[in-house]
Protein backbone atom coordinates (compact mmCIF):
# COMPACT_ATOMS: atom_id res chain seq x y z
CA UNK A 1 0.00 0.00 0.00
CA UNK A 2 1.24 3.49 -0.90
CA UNK A 3 1.01 5.02 2.57
CA UNK A 4 3.67 7.63 1.80
CA UNK A 5 1.73 8.79 -1.24
CA UNK A 6 -1.52 8.95 0.70
CA UNK A 7 0.02 11.05 3.43
CA UNK A 8 1.68 13.34 0.89
CA UNK A 9 -1.61 13.93 -0.94
CA UNK A 10 -3.36 14.62 2.36
CA UNK A 11 -0.72 17.20 3.30
CA UNK A 12 -1.36 18.96 0.00
CA UNK A 13 -5.09 18.96 0.70
CA UNK A 14 -4.51 20.58 4.11
CA UNK A 15 -3.06 23.70 2.52
CA UNK A 16 -5.93 23.86 0.05
CA UNK A 17 -8.35 23.90 2.99
CA UNK A 18 -6.47 26.45 5.14
CA UNK A 19 -5.41 23.87 7.70
CA UNK A 20 -1.98 23.52 9.24
CA UNK A 21 -2.64 20.02 10.51
CA UNK A 22 -5.33 17.35 10.72
CA UNK A 23 -6.05 15.27 13.79
CA UNK A 24 -7.29 11.93 12.42
CA UNK A 25 -9.30 9.93 14.94
CA UNK A 26 -11.48 7.68 12.76
CA UNK A 27 -9.66 4.34 12.98
CA UNK A 28 -10.32 3.21 9.37
CA UNK A 29 -8.83 6.51 8.17
CA UNK A 30 -5.75 5.90 10.33
CA UNK A 31 -5.48 2.40 8.86
CA UNK A 32 -5.73 3.85 5.35
CA UNK A 33 -3.09 6.53 5.92
CA UNK A 34 -0.39 4.63 7.81
CA UNK A 35 -1.40 0.98 8.10
CA UNK A 36 -2.07 0.84 11.84
CA UNK A 37 -4.96 -1.45 12.85
CA UNK A 38 -5.03 -1.05 16.63
CA UNK A 39 -8.11 0.06 18.54
CA UNK A 40 -6.62 3.14 20.25
CA UNK A 41 -4.86 5.78 18.18
CA UNK A 42 -4.74 9.35 16.95
CA UNK A 43 -2.78 10.40 13.86
CA UNK A 44 -1.54 13.97 13.54
CA UNK A 45 -0.74 14.94 9.95
CA UNK A 46 1.03 18.22 9.16
CA UNK A 47 3.60 19.68 6.78
CA UNK A 48 6.37 18.58 9.15
CA UNK A 49 5.26 14.96 8.86
CA UNK A 50 2.87 12.51 10.48
CA UNK A 51 2.90 11.24 14.05
CA UNK A 52 0.89 8.26 15.30
CA UNK A 53 -0.05 8.27 18.99
CA UNK A 54 -1.07 5.02 20.63
CA UNK A 55 -0.62 3.30 23.99
CA UNK A 56 1.61 0.64 25.49
CA UNK A 57 -0.54 -2.26 24.34
CA UNK A 58 0.51 -1.60 20.76
CA UNK A 59 4.29 -1.11 20.94
CA UNK A 60 5.14 -4.19 18.88
CA UNK A 61 2.13 -3.89 16.59
CA UNK A 62 2.79 -0.25 15.77
CA UNK A 63 6.43 -0.97 14.91
CA UNK A 64 5.31 -3.74 12.59
CA UNK A 65 2.42 -1.96 10.88
CA UNK A 66 3.02 1.79 10.77
CA UNK A 67 4.43 3.23 7.55
CA UNK A 68 5.25 6.88 6.87
CA UNK A 69 4.62 8.15 10.39
CA UNK A 70 6.63 8.59 13.57
CA UNK A 71 5.33 6.51 16.50
CA UNK A 72 4.74 7.95 19.97
CA UNK A 73 3.69 5.58 22.77
CA UNK A 74 1.64 7.70 25.15
CA UNK A 75 1.07 7.14 28.85
CA UNK A 76 -2.27 8.88 28.55
CA UNK A 77 -5.07 9.00 26.03
CA UNK A 78 -3.60 9.05 22.48
CA UNK A 79 -6.02 11.88 21.67
CA UNK A 80 -4.82 14.02 24.59
CA UNK A 81 -1.19 13.23 23.79
CA UNK A 82 -1.69 14.34 20.18
CA UNK A 83 -3.31 17.62 21.21
CA UNK A 84 -0.55 18.36 23.72
CA UNK A 85 1.95 17.71 20.94
CA UNK A 86 0.20 20.35 18.81
CA UNK A 87 0.56 22.94 21.58
CA UNK A 88 4.21 22.09 22.21
CA UNK A 89 5.44 21.64 18.65
CA UNK A 90 3.30 23.87 16.44
CA UNK A 91 2.75 27.05 18.47
CA UNK A 92 -0.31 29.18 19.09
CA UNK A 93 -1.31 30.26 15.60
CA UNK A 94 -1.82 26.85 14.08
CA UNK A 95 -5.18 25.75 12.64
CA UNK A 96 -5.96 22.18 13.67
CA UNK A 97 -8.56 20.28 11.69
CA UNK A 98 -10.67 17.61 13.35
CA UNK A 99 -12.96 14.97 11.85
CA UNK A 100 -16.35 16.23 13.11
CA UNK A 101 -18.21 12.97 12.48
CA UNK A 102 -15.55 10.86 14.21
CA UNK A 103 -15.50 12.58 17.59
CA UNK A 104 -18.11 12.95 20.31
CA UNK A 105 -19.08 16.22 21.92
CA UNK A 106 -17.14 15.10 24.98
CA UNK A 107 -14.01 14.44 22.94
CA UNK A 108 -14.25 17.88 21.35
CA UNK A 109 -14.58 19.52 24.75
CA UNK A 110 -11.55 17.59 25.95
CA UNK A 111 -9.49 18.74 22.97
CA UNK A 112 -10.52 22.35 23.55
CA UNK A 113 -9.61 22.14 27.23
CA UNK A 114 -6.12 20.93 26.37
CA UNK A 115 -5.60 23.57 23.69
CA UNK A 116 -6.79 26.37 26.03
CA UNK A 117 -7.04 28.73 23.09
CA UNK A 118 -3.42 28.16 22.08
CA UNK A 119 -4.44 26.82 18.68
CA UNK A 120 -7.50 27.16 16.49
CA UNK A 121 -9.76 24.12 16.28
CA UNK A 122 -11.67 23.74 13.01
CA UNK A 123 -14.02 21.08 11.60
CA UNK A 124 -12.33 19.66 8.52
CA UNK A 125 -14.08 18.47 5.38
CA UNK A 126 -13.97 14.68 4.79
CA UNK A 127 -10.52 14.79 3.21
CA UNK A 128 -9.55 11.18 3.91
CA UNK A 129 -12.97 9.81 2.95
CA UNK A 130 -12.72 11.61 -0.38
CA UNK A 131 -9.37 9.96 -1.01
CA UNK A 132 -10.82 6.57 -0.10
CA UNK A 133 -13.61 6.90 -2.67
CA UNK A 134 -11.34 5.64 -5.46
CA UNK A 135 -9.45 2.45 -4.70
CA UNK A 136 -5.95 1.88 -6.01
CA UNK A 137 -4.85 -1.35 -7.69
CA UNK A 138 -3.61 -2.93 -4.46
CA UNK A 139 -6.91 -2.22 -2.72
CA UNK A 140 -8.92 -3.71 -5.57
CA UNK A 141 -6.82 -6.89 -5.39
CA UNK A 142 -7.63 -7.21 -1.69
CA UNK A 143 -11.33 -6.52 -2.20
CA UNK A 144 -11.45 -9.06 -5.02
CA UNK A 145 -9.95 -11.73 -2.75
CA UNK A 146 -12.39 -10.87 0.04
CA UNK A 147 -15.28 -11.08 -2.40
CA UNK A 148 -14.11 -14.45 -3.71
CA UNK A 149 -13.80 -15.86 -0.19
CA UNK A 150 -17.17 -14.46 0.79
CA UNK A 151 -18.80 -15.86 -2.33
CA UNK A 152 -17.59 -19.37 -1.49
CA UNK A 153 -19.67 -19.31 1.70
CA UNK A 154 -22.88 -19.48 -0.33
CA UNK A 155 -22.12 -23.12 -1.06
CA UNK A 156 -22.14 -23.77 2.68
CA UNK A 157 -25.49 -22.02 2.97
CA UNK A 158 -26.97 -24.12 0.17
CA UNK A 159 -25.92 -27.32 1.92
CA UNK A 160 -27.16 -26.27 5.35
CA UNK A 161 -30.50 -24.65 4.46
CA UNK A 162 -33.14 -27.30 5.07
CA UNK A 163 -36.61 -27.31 6.64
CA UNK A 164 -36.33 -27.42 10.43
CA UNK A 165 -32.77 -26.10 10.62
CA UNK A 166 -32.47 -22.81 12.50
CA UNK A 167 -31.24 -19.70 10.78
CA UNK A 168 -28.43 -19.32 13.30
CA UNK A 169 -27.18 -22.85 12.55
CA UNK A 170 -26.74 -21.93 8.90
CA UNK A 171 -25.03 -18.64 9.76
CA UNK A 172 -22.71 -20.38 12.23
CA UNK A 173 -21.62 -22.89 9.59
CA UNK A 174 -20.85 -20.07 7.16
CA UNK A 175 -18.91 -18.07 9.74
CA UNK A 176 -16.93 -21.11 10.87
CA UNK A 177 -15.90 -21.84 7.28
CA UNK A 178 -14.96 -18.19 6.76
CA UNK A 179 -12.55 -18.36 9.69
CA UNK A 180 -11.15 -21.69 8.51
CA UNK A 181 -10.47 -20.09 5.13
CA UNK A 182 -8.52 -17.20 6.65
CA UNK A 183 -11.07 -14.44 7.19
CA UNK A 184 -10.31 -12.00 10.00
CA UNK A 185 -14.01 -11.86 10.75
CA UNK A 186 -17.36 -11.14 9.17
CA UNK A 187 -18.02 -7.74 7.62
CA UNK A 188 -21.26 -7.55 9.64
CA UNK A 189 -23.52 -9.94 11.58
CA UNK A 190 -24.69 -12.50 9.04
CA UNK A 191 -28.23 -11.94 7.78
CA UNK A 192 -30.17 -15.18 7.36
CA UNK A 193 -33.91 -14.47 7.17
CA UNK A 194 -36.40 -17.17 6.20
CA UNK A 195 -40.13 -17.34 5.54
CA UNK A 196 -41.97 -14.20 6.58
CA UNK A 197 -38.74 -12.94 8.18
CA UNK A 198 -37.28 -12.57 4.66
CA UNK A 199 -39.29 -9.34 4.49
CA UNK A 200 -37.07 -7.89 7.25
CA UNK A 201 -34.35 -6.05 5.34
CA UNK A 202 -31.66 -6.63 7.98
CA UNK A 203 -33.02 -9.84 9.47
CA UNK A 204 -30.04 -11.13 11.42
CA UNK A 205 -29.89 -14.89 11.87
CA UNK A 206 -32.21 -15.96 14.65
CA UNK A 207 -33.40 -19.13 16.33
CA UNK A 208 -36.31 -19.33 13.88
CA UNK A 209 -36.55 -22.65 12.06
CA UNK A 210 -36.61 -22.69 8.28
CA UNK A 211 -40.04 -23.68 7.02
CA UNK A 212 -40.88 -26.19 4.33
CA UNK A 213 -41.65 -23.49 1.81
CA UNK A 214 -40.53 -19.93 1.36
CA UNK A 215 -37.69 -17.55 0.53
CA UNK A 216 -34.46 -17.41 2.53
CA UNK A 217 -32.39 -14.22 2.22
CA UNK A 218 -28.66 -14.78 2.81
CA UNK A 219 -26.61 -11.57 3.19
CA UNK A 220 -23.02 -12.04 4.29
CA UNK A 221 -19.46 -10.81 3.90
CA UNK A 222 -15.95 -11.29 5.24
CA UNK A 223 -12.98 -9.15 6.18
CA UNK A 224 -9.76 -10.30 4.55
CA UNK A 225 -6.48 -8.36 4.80
CA UNK A 226 -8.50 -5.47 6.21
CA UNK A 227 -10.98 -5.21 3.32
CA UNK A 228 -14.67 -6.11 3.30
CA UNK A 229 -16.91 -8.07 1.00
CA UNK A 230 -20.71 -8.04 0.79
CA UNK A 231 -23.02 -10.41 -1.05
CA UNK A 232 -26.69 -11.37 -0.97
CA UNK A 233 -28.42 -14.35 -2.51
CA UNK A 234 -32.03 -15.39 -2.02
CA UNK A 235 -33.03 -19.05 -2.31
CA UNK A 236 -36.43 -20.73 -2.12
CA UNK A 237 -37.20 -23.80 -0.03
CA UNK A 238 -39.76 -25.98 -1.78
CA UNK A 239 -41.31 -25.31 -5.13
CA UNK A 240 -42.02 -21.59 -5.57
CA UNK A 241 -45.37 -20.35 -6.76
CA UNK A 242 -45.69 -18.37 -9.98
CA UNK A 243 -46.05 -15.21 -7.88
CA UNK A 244 -42.83 -15.97 -6.00
CA UNK A 245 -40.98 -16.53 -9.26
CA UNK A 246 -42.26 -13.21 -10.63
CA UNK A 247 -41.03 -11.41 -7.53
CA UNK A 248 -37.59 -12.97 -7.79
CA UNK A 249 -37.29 -12.25 -11.52
CA UNK A 250 -38.32 -8.63 -11.00
CA UNK A 251 -35.54 -8.11 -8.46
CA UNK A 252 -33.03 -9.91 -10.66
CA UNK A 253 -33.94 -7.69 -13.62
CA UNK A 254 -33.70 -4.59 -11.44
CA UNK A 255 -30.23 -5.60 -10.30
CA UNK A 256 -29.05 -6.22 -13.86
CA UNK A 257 -30.39 -2.86 -15.04
CA UNK A 258 -28.55 -1.11 -12.22
CA UNK A 259 -25.32 -2.92 -13.04
CA UNK A 260 -25.72 -1.93 -16.70
CA UNK A 261 -26.04 1.71 -15.60
CA UNK A 262 -22.68 1.72 -13.80
CA UNK A 263 -20.08 3.64 -15.80
CA UNK A 264 -17.76 6.62 -15.31
CA UNK A 265 -19.71 9.87 -15.24
CA UNK A 266 -23.00 8.29 -14.20
CA UNK A 267 -24.35 9.64 -10.94
CA UNK A 268 -25.20 7.51 -7.94
CA UNK A 269 -28.82 8.57 -8.36
CA UNK A 270 -28.90 7.37 -11.97
CA UNK A 271 -27.82 3.87 -10.95
CA UNK A 272 -30.44 3.83 -8.21
CA UNK A 273 -33.07 5.04 -10.66
CA UNK A 274 -32.30 2.23 -13.11
CA UNK A 275 -33.23 -0.37 -10.50
CA UNK A 276 -36.33 1.51 -9.34
CA UNK A 277 -37.74 1.87 -12.85
CA UNK A 278 -37.90 -1.89 -13.23
CA UNK A 279 -39.64 -2.40 -9.90
CA UNK A 280 -42.02 0.47 -10.62
CA UNK A 281 -43.12 -1.24 -13.86
CA UNK A 282 -43.71 -4.44 -11.89
CA UNK A 283 -45.84 -2.57 -9.31
CA UNK A 284 -43.24 -3.30 -6.63
CA UNK A 285 -41.69 0.14 -6.10
CA UNK A 286 -43.27 0.60 -2.66
CA UNK A 287 -41.59 -2.60 -1.48
CA UNK A 288 -38.07 -1.40 -2.29
CA UNK A 289 -37.27 0.47 0.92
CA UNK A 290 -33.52 1.09 0.91
CA UNK A 291 -30.80 2.46 -1.37
CA UNK A 292 -29.58 0.45 -4.35
CA UNK A 293 -26.06 0.18 -2.97
CA UNK A 294 -23.05 1.70 -1.27
CA UNK A 295 -19.30 1.87 -1.47
CA UNK A 296 -17.18 -0.57 0.47
CA UNK A 297 -13.53 -1.12 1.30
CA UNK A 298 -11.95 -0.82 4.74
CA UNK A 299 -15.51 -0.35 6.00
CA UNK A 300 -18.60 -2.23 4.94
CA UNK A 301 -20.46 1.04 4.29
CA UNK A 302 -18.49 3.81 2.58
CA UNK A 303 -19.26 6.56 0.10
CA UNK A 304 -20.83 6.77 -2.38
CA UNK A 305 -24.42 5.99 -1.47
CA UNK A 306 -26.51 4.93 -4.46
CA UNK A 307 -29.82 6.61 -3.80
CA UNK A 308 -32.24 9.22 -5.08
CA UNK A 309 -30.77 12.71 -5.03
CA UNK A 310 -27.15 11.56 -4.74
CA UNK A 311 -25.11 13.63 -7.22
CA UNK A 312 -21.75 11.91 -6.73
CA UNK A 313 -20.38 10.89 -10.14
CA UNK A 314 -18.84 7.47 -10.49
CA UNK A 315 -15.15 7.22 -11.33
CA UNK A 316 -12.90 4.32 -12.37
CA UNK A 317 -11.67 2.57 -9.25
CA UNK A 318 -14.79 3.10 -7.16
CA UNK A 319 -16.06 -0.14 -5.64
CA UNK A 320 -19.79 -0.35 -4.94
CA UNK A 321 -22.54 -2.82 -4.17
CA UNK A 322 -25.64 -3.26 -6.31
CA UNK A 323 -28.42 -4.69 -4.13
CA UNK A 324 -32.05 -3.91 -4.98
CA UNK A 325 -34.76 -5.82 -3.16
CA UNK A 326 -38.49 -6.11 -2.64
CA UNK A 327 -40.04 -6.85 0.77
CA UNK A 328 -43.72 -7.54 1.32
CA UNK A 329 -44.36 -7.27 5.09
CA UNK A 330 -45.66 -10.43 6.69
CA UNK A 331 -45.21 -12.42 3.48
CA UNK A 332 -41.74 -12.56 1.93
CA UNK A 333 -38.72 -10.70 0.60
CA UNK A 334 -36.01 -10.99 -2.03
CA UNK A 335 -32.63 -9.27 -2.39
CA UNK A 336 -29.76 -9.91 -4.82
CA UNK A 337 -26.39 -8.23 -4.33
CA UNK A 338 -22.99 -8.15 -5.99
CA UNK A 339 -19.86 -6.04 -5.61
CA UNK A 340 -18.73 -4.20 -8.75
CA UNK A 341 -15.74 -2.03 -9.56
CA UNK A 342 -16.12 0.92 -11.91
CA UNK A 343 -13.83 0.57 -14.95
CA UNK A 344 -12.91 3.11 -17.67
CA UNK A 345 -15.57 1.61 -19.96
CA UNK A 346 -18.25 0.51 -17.50
CA UNK A 347 -17.89 -1.91 -14.63
CA UNK A 348 -16.73 -5.37 -13.66
CA UNK A 349 -18.79 -7.64 -11.42
CA UNK A 350 -16.29 -9.11 -9.00
CA UNK A 351 -18.46 -12.18 -8.40
CA UNK A 352 -19.86 -13.08 -11.85
CA UNK A 353 -22.05 -15.96 -10.73
CA UNK A 354 -25.31 -17.46 -11.92
CA UNK A 355 -28.28 -15.70 -10.38
CA UNK A 356 -31.00 -18.12 -11.41
CA UNK A 357 -33.35 -18.85 -8.54
CA UNK A 358 -31.91 -21.66 -6.40
CA UNK A 359 -34.62 -24.08 -5.24
CA UNK A 360 -33.84 -26.27 -2.22
JOCORZI-V490022 format. One record per pair of residues at least 24 apart in sequence whose C-alpha atoms are under 10 Angstrom apart, sorted by the first residue. I is the first residue (numbers start at 1). GAP is how many residues later the second one is. If there is no record, write none. Layout:
<<I/GAP> <I/GAP>>
//
This chain:
<<1/31> <1/32> <1/33> <1/34> <1/66> <1/135> <1/136> <1/137> <1/138> <2/30> <2/31> <2/32> <2/33> <2/65> <2/66> <2/134> <2/136> <3/28> <3/29> <3/30> <3/31> <3/32> <3/63> <3/64> <3/65> <3/66> <4/29> <4/30> <4/46> <4/63> <4/64> <4/65> <5/28> <5/63> <6/26> <6/27> <6/28> <6/62> <6/122> <6/125> <6/126> <7/25> <7/26> <7/27> <7/38> <7/39> <7/40> <7/42> <7/43> <7/60> <7/61> <7/62> <7/121> <8/25> <8/37> <8/38> <8/39> <8/41> <8/42> <8/60> <9/118> <9/119> <9/122> <10/35> <10/36> <10/37> <10/117> <10/118> <10/121> <11/34> <11/35> <11/36> <11/37> <11/38> <11/39> <12/34> <12/35> <13/114> <13/115> <14/31> <14/32> <14/33> <14/81> <14/82> <14/83> <14/110> <14/111> <14/113> <15/31> <15/32> <17/80> <17/107> <17/108> <17/110> <18/77> <18/78> <18/79> <18/104> <18/106> <19/27> <19/28> <19/75> <19/76> <19/77> <19/78> <19/79> <19/101> <19/102> <19/103> <19/104> <19/105> <20/25> <20/26> <20/27> <20/28> <20/70> <20/73> <20/74> <20/75> <20/76> <20/77> <20/100> <21/24> <21/25> <21/26> <21/27> <21/28> <21/29> <21/65> <21/69> <21/73> <21/74> <21/75> <21/76> <21/77> <21/103> <22/24> <22/28> <22/73> <22/74> <22/75> <22/76> <22/77> <22/99> <22/100> <22/101> <22/102> <22/105> <23/27> <23/28> <23/29> <23/56> <23/59> <23/60> <23/63> <23/73> <23/74> <23/75> <23/76> <23/98> <23/101> <24/28> <24/55> <24/58> <24/73> <24/74> <24/75> <24/78> <24/79> <24/104> <25/53> <25/54> <25/73> <25/74> <25/75> <25/76> <25/77> <25/78> <26/72> <26/73> <26/74> <26/75> <26/76> <26/77> <26/102> <27/75> <27/271> <28/100> <28/101> <28/198> <28/269> <28/270> <28/271> <29/98> <29/99> <29/100> <29/102> <29/103> <29/269> <29/270> <30/36> <30/98> <31/34> <31/35> <31/195> <31/267> <32/96> <32/97> <32/99> <32/100> <32/194> <32/266> <33/33> <33/34> <33/35> <33/36> <33/95> <33/98> <33/99> <34/28> <34/31> <34/32> <34/33> <34/34> <34/35> <34/36> <35/27> <35/29> <35/30> <35/31> <35/32> <35/33> <35/34> <35/191> <36/25> <36/26> <36/27> <36/28> <36/29> <36/30> <36/31> <37/24> <37/25> <37/28> <37/29> <37/189> <38/24> <38/27> <40/37> <40/38> <40/39> <41/31> <41/32> <41/33> <41/36> <41/37> <41/38> <41/41> <42/35> <42/36> <42/37> <42/38> <42/39> <42/40> <42/41> <43/26> <43/27> <43/28> <43/29> <43/35> <43/36> <43/39> <44/25> <44/26> <44/35> <44/38> <44/39> <44/41> <44/42> <44/52> <44/53> <44/54> <45/24> <45/51> <45/52> <46/40> <46/44> <46/50> <48/42> <51/31> <51/34> <52/26> <52/30> <53/24> <53/25> <53/26> <53/27> <53/28> <53/29> <53/32> <54/24> <54/25> <54/27> <54/28> <55/26> <79/28> <79/31> <79/32> <80/27> <80/30> <80/31> <80/33> <80/34> <80/35> <81/33> <82/29> <83/27> <83/28> <83/29> <83/30> <83/31> <83/32> <83/36> <84/27> <84/30> <84/31> <85/30> <86/28> <86/29> <86/32> <86/33> <87/27> <87/28> <87/29> <87/30> <87/31> <87/32> <88/30> <90/28> <90/29> <91/27> <91/28> <92/24> <92/25> <92/26> <92/27> <92/28> <93/24> <93/25> <93/26> <93/27> <94/24> <94/25> <94/26> <94/27> <95/24> <95/25> <95/26> <95/27> <96/24> <96/25> <96/26> <96/27> <96/28> <97/24> <97/25> <97/26> <97/27> <97/28> <98/24> <98/25> <98/26> <98/27> <98/28> <99/24> <99/25> <99/26> <99/27> <99/28> <99/29> <100/24> <100/25> <100/26> <101/24> <101/25> <129/173> <129/174> <129/175> <130/173> <130/174> <132/163> <132/164> <132/165> <132/166> <132/170> <132/171> <132/186> <133/162> <133/163> <133/164> <133/169> <133/170> <133/171> <133/181> <133/182> <133/184> <133/185> <133/186> <133/187> <134/161> <134/163> <134/169> <134/180> <134/181> <134/182> <134/183> <134/184> <134/185> <134/207> <134/208> <135/161> <135/162> <135/180> <135/181> <135/182> <135/183> <135/184> <135/206> <135/207> <136/180> <136/181> <136/182> <137/180> <139/86> <139/87> <139/88> <139/158> <139/159> <139/178> <139/180> <140/87> <140/157> <140/177> <140/178> <140/179> <140/201> <140/210> <141/86> <142/81> <142/82> <142/83> <142/84> <142/85> <142/86> <142/87> <142/155> <143/79> <143/80> <143/81> <143/82> <143/83> <143/84> <143/85> <143/86> <143/87> <143/153> <143/154> <143/155> <143/176> <143/196> <143/198> <143/207> <144/80> <144/83> <144/84> <144/85> <144/195> <144/196> <144/197> <144/205> <144/206> <144/207> <145/77> <145/78> <145/79> <145/80> <145/82> <145/83> <145/84> <145/205> <146/36> <146/37> <146/41> <146/75> <146/76> <146/77> <146/78> <146/79> <146/80> <146/81> <146/82> <146/83> <146/84> <146/151> <147/74> <147/75> <147/76> <147/77> <147/80> <147/81> <147/82> <147/83> <147/84> <147/191> <147/192> <147/193> <147/203> <147/204> <148/73> <148/74> <148/81> <148/202> <148/203> <149/28> <149/29> <149/32> <149/33> <149/34> <149/72> <149/73> <149/74> <149/75> <149/80> <150/24> <150/25> <150/27> <150/28> <150/31> <150/33> <150/36> <150/37> <150/70> <150/71> <150/72> <150/73> <150/74> <150/78> <150/79> <150/80> <150/81> <150/201> <151/69> <151/70> <151/71> <151/78> <151/79> <151/80> <151/81> <151/82> <151/187> <151/199> <151/200> <151/201> <151/202> <152/25> <152/26> <152/29> <153/24> <153/25> <153/28> <153/67> <153/68> <153/69> <153/78> <154/64> <154/65> <154/66> <154/77> <154/78> <154/79> <157/35> <157/61> <157/76> <157/78> <158/60> <158/77> <158/200> <158/201> <158/202> <159/201> <161/31> <161/33> <161/48> <161/49> <161/50> <161/55> <161/74> <161/75> <161/76> <161/199> <162/47> <162/48> <162/49> <162/50> <162/51> <162/75> <162/76> <162/198> <163/46> <163/47> <163/48> <163/49> <163/50> <163/51> <163/74> <163/75> <163/197> <164/44> <164/45> <164/46> <164/47> <164/48> <165/42> <165/43> <165/44> <165/45> <165/46> <166/26> <166/27> <166/28> <166/39> <166/40> <166/41> <166/42> <166/43> <166/44> <166/45> <167/24> <167/25> <167/26> <167/27> <167/37> <167/38> <167/39> <167/40> <167/41> <167/42> <167/43> <167/49> <167/51> <168/24> <168/25> <168/36> <168/37> <168/38> <168/39> <168/40> <168/41> <169/36> <169/37> <169/38> <169/39> <169/40> <170/35> <170/36> <170/40> <170/48> <171/33> <171/34> <171/35> <171/47> <171/48> <171/49> <172/33> <174/46> <174/47> <175/45> <175/46> <175/47> <178/43> <178/44> <178/45> <178/46> <179/43> <179/44> <179/45> <181/43> <182/40> <182/41> <182/42> <182/43> <183/38> <183/39> <183/40> <183/41> <183/42> <183/43> <183/45> <184/38> <184/39> <184/40> <184/41> <184/42> <184/43> <184/44> <185/36> <185/37> <185/38> <185/39> <185/41> <185/43> <186/34> <186/35> <186/36> <186/37> <186/38> <186/42> <186/43> <186/44> <186/114> <187/33> <187/34> <187/35> <187/36> <187/37> <187/39> <187/40> <187/41> <187/42> <187/43> <187/111> <187/112> <187/113> <187/114> <188/31> <188/32> <188/33> <188/34> <188/35> <188/40> <188/41> <188/42> <188/111> <188/112> <189/30> <189/31> <189/32> <189/33> <190/28> <190/29> <190/30> <190/31> <190/32> <191/25> <191/26> <191/27> <191/28> <191/29> <191/30> <191/41> <192/24> <192/25> <192/26> <192/27> <192/28> <192/40> <192/42> <193/24> <193/25> <193/26> <193/41> <193/139> <193/140> <194/24> <194/40> <194/41> <194/42> <194/43> <194/138> <194/139> <195/41> <195/42> <195/135> <195/136> <195/137> <195/138> <196/131> <196/132> <196/133> <196/134> <196/135> <196/136> <196/137> <197/130> <197/132> <197/133> <197/134> <197/135> <197/136> <198/36> <198/128> <198/129> <198/130> <198/131> <198/132> <198/133> <198/134> <198/135> <198/136> <198/137> <199/88> <199/126> <199/127> <199/128> <199/129> <199/130> <199/131> <199/132> <199/133> <199/134> <199/135> <199/136> <200/127> <200/128> <200/129> <200/130> <200/132> <200/133> <200/134> <201/87> <201/88> <201/89> <201/124> <201/125> <201/126> <201/132> <201/133> <201/134> <210/27> <211/26> <211/27> <212/24> <212/25> <212/26> <212/27> <212/148> <213/24> <213/25> <213/26> <213/27> <213/28> <213/146> <213/147> <214/24> <214/25> <214/26> <214/27> <214/30> <214/117> <214/118> <214/119> <214/145> <214/146> <215/25> <215/29> <215/33> <215/116> <215/117> <215/118> <215/119> <215/143> <215/144> <215/145> <216/116> <216/117> <216/118> <216/119> <217/115> <217/116> <217/117> <217/118> <217/119> <218/116> <218/117> <218/118> <218/119> <219/116> <219/117> <219/118> <221/79> <222/78> <223/74> <223/75> <223/76> <223/77> <224/74> <225/73> <226/71> <226/72> <226/73> <227/69> <227/70> <227/71> <227/72> <227/73> <228/68> <228/69> <228/70> <228/71> <228/72> <228/73> <229/67> <229/68> <229/69> <229/70> <229/71> <229/92> <229/109> <229/110> <230/66> <230/67> <230/70> <230/71> <230/90> <230/91> <230/92> <230/93> <230/107> <230/108> <230/109> <231/90> <231/91> <231/92> <231/104> <231/105> <231/106> <231/107> <231/108> <231/120> <232/90> <232/91> <232/102> <232/103> <232/104> <232/105> <232/106> <232/107> <233/90> <233/101> <233/102> <233/103> <233/104> <233/105> <233/122> <233/123> <233/124> <233/125> <234/99> <234/100> <234/101> <234/102> <234/103> <234/121> <234/122> <234/123> <234/124> <234/125> <235/99> <235/100> <235/120> <235/121> <235/122> <235/123> <235/124> <235/125> <236/98> <236/121> <236/122> <236/123> <236/124> <237/121> <237/122> <237/123> <238/121> <238/122> <239/120> <239/121> <240/117> <240/119> <244/88> <244/89> <244/90> <245/112> <246/36> <247/32> <247/35> <247/37> <247/78> <247/79> <247/80> <247/85> <247/86> <247/87> <248/77> <248/78> <248/85> <248/86> <248/87> <248/88> <248/108> <248/109> <249/85> <249/106> <249/107> <249/108> <250/25> <250/28> <250/29> <250/30> <250/31> <250/32> <250/33> <250/34> <250/74> <250/75> <250/76> <250/84> <251/24> <251/25> <251/27> <251/28> <251/31> <251/33> <251/37> <251/72> <251/73> <251/74> <251/75> <251/82> <251/83> <251/84> <251/85> <252/26> <252/71> <252/72> <252/73> <252/82> <252/83> <252/84> <252/85> <252/103> <252/104> <252/105> <253/25> <253/26> <253/71> <253/83> <254/24> <254/25> <254/26> <254/38> <254/68> <254/69> <254/70> <254/71> <254/82> <255/24> <255/37> <255/67> <255/68> <255/69> <255/70> <255/80> <255/81> <255/82> <255/83> <256/66> <256/67> <256/68> <256/80> <257/65> <258/34> <258/35> <258/64> <258/65> <258/66> <259/62> <259/63> <259/64> <259/79> <259/80> <259/81> <259/87> <259/88> <259/89> <259/90> <260/86> <260/87> <261/85> <261/86> <262/52> <262/53> <262/58> <262/60> <262/78> <262/79> <262/80> <262/81> <262/83> <262/84> <262/85> <262/86> <263/50> <263/51> <263/52> <263/53> <263/78> <263/79> <263/80> <263/81> <263/82> <263/83> <263/84> <263/85> <264/49> <264/50> <264/51> <264/52> <264/53> <264/54> <264/78> <264/79> <264/80> <264/81> <264/82> <264/83> <265/47> <265/48> <265/49> <265/50> <265/51> <265/79> <265/81> <266/45> <266/46> <266/47> <266/48> <266/49> <266/80> <267/37> <267/39> <267/40> <267/41> <267/42> <267/43> <267/44> <267/45> <267/46> <267/47> <267/48> <268/24> <268/25> <268/26> <268/36> <268/37> <268/38> <268/39> <268/40> <268/41> <268/42> <268/43> <268/44> <268/45> <268/46> <269/36> <269/37> <269/38> <269/39> <269/40> <269/41> <269/42> <269/43> <269/44> <270/36> <270/37> <270/38> <270/39> <270/40> <270/41> <270/42> <270/43> <271/35> <271/36> <271/37> <271/39> <271/43> <271/51> <272/33> <272/34> <272/35> <272/36> <272/37> <272/38> <272/50> <272/51> <272/52> <273/33> <273/34> <273/35> <273/36> <275/47> <275/48> <275/49> <275/50> <276/31> <276/32> <276/48> <276/49> <279/45> <279/46> <279/47> <284/41> <284/42> <284/43> <284/44> <285/40> <285/41> <285/42> <286/40> <286/41> <286/42> <287/38> <287/39> <287/40> <287/41> <287/42> <287/46> <288/36> <288/37> <288/38> <288/39> <288/40> <288/45> <288/46> <288/47> <289/35> <289/36> <289/37> <289/38> <290/33> <290/34> <290/35> <290/36> <291/31> <291/32> <291/33> <291/34> <292/28> <292/29> <292/30> <292/31> <292/32> <292/33> <292/45> <293/27> <293/28> <293/29> <293/30> <293/31> <293/44> <293/45> <293/46> <294/25> <294/26> <294/27> <294/28> <294/29> <294/45> <295/24> <295/25> <295/26> <295/27> <295/44> <295/45> <295/46> <296/24> <296/25> <296/43> <314/28> <314/29> <314/32> <315/26> <315/27> <315/28> <315/29> <315/31> <316/25> <316/26> <316/27> <316/28> <316/29> <316/30> <316/31> <317/24> <317/25> <317/26> <317/27> <317/30> <318/24> <318/25> <318/29> <319/24> <319/28> <319/29> <319/30> <319/31> <320/27> <320/29> <321/28> <322/27>>
//
